[in-house]
């Protein structure tokens, strides 16, 4: 005896496995919304542009590893300024202040001040630091190129500049051997000891001008470290959290689109063949057998190489090869349903076959269709991930499979970069498991052989 939709829903919400699957999918939907809201679309488009990720560290571990280590690894810090302006009739002074509480057990890898200034004349840019022990030093003073009109200049001050080290040695009065120490070690070390001085550091970048108003369009201070963000970074300095977040809506789009398309095509095809019977059924099923016998993965690889590897083409290919199994099952179910009395009565009333199929037969198969959609999603996601892992996916989209492909290309496993491999692999597994839970629960409810 078939259950009504209301009865199916009541049984579904009482199923613990189904609720776990729903909970995981809700979490994935929230992650997808967060990707669209919190991450600019430009970041998504620049995923494969190395110039867009120069501010980030290379191959950095996630910052949360510090909670499990006895010594804190320096975190890569990108500090935004608090800006102060002093303007008079003859002078203009703009100061960017960067403060950070440095509580790590080793020295940073470097530091860099990056800025964009709009000015007239030839202003002076001066970078200085005040340490937790009260010592201050001017790190570097540089004049900007002289301009008779309004000029916009982009510049950077690096800790590797030899003048920075000389200014630190003179300004802070280091009395121990410092020739072999880099500038960042001098700034962040205790006087007389090669040991990190912990506390609040205040960097000031001051621009002095005497001809017109000066404006700092944008600026930030980078203190280099070896850990960064929630997911770390890869060999190309990309923030893996961005890739994992953007991969979530892409995975849901691929899985749900392919499963709905495959089930819809297979359901209509199989029901029509089973309902019509005879020559129509024979011809349609032989065509189904031909598609079913084709090796899907090799053909997908050939099509991706020859036709194209756009993500939309891949979705279309997956639908083409994904409907045949659904068609076989729905055909056998349609052959049983068409022998029922109300179907015979509809025929006697003169209703057309197409109307009977869509009004009386297909609605009976909707519970099976929903279960098939849920169960088909993991196969679509893993197939796309497999193609991407082989280098045949769409490189313009940061799918989880594409992230794993990049990890394989750069030897992440050999280098022990587990944070590049585990998160996308876990996301693929968890997403597939959620839909399997839901599909299994629906199948248990609607299948008389499995239902108690």
Protein Blocks (a to p, Z undefined) as FASTA:
>chain_A
ZZdfklmmmmmmmpmklmmmmmmmmmmmmmmmmmmmmpcfklmmmmmgmklmmmpcehia
cfklmmmpfbdcdddddddddddddddfkbccdddddddddfbfbdcfbdcdddddddeh
jdddddddddfkopacdfbdcdddddfbdcdddddddfklmklmmmmmmmnopabdfklp
cfklmmmpcehiacddedjdddddddddfedjaddfbacdddddfbecjkopafkopafk
lmmmmmmmmmmmmmmmmmmmmmmmmmmmmmmmmmngmmlmmmmmmmmmmmmmpcfklmmm
mmmmmnopcfklmmmmmmmmmmmmmmmmmmmmmmmmmmpmklmmmmmnopafklmmmmmm
mmmmmmmmmmmmmmmmmmmmmmmmmmmmnopacfkbccfklmmmmmmmnommmnopaklm
mmmmmmmmmmmmmmmmmmmmmmmmmmmklpZZ
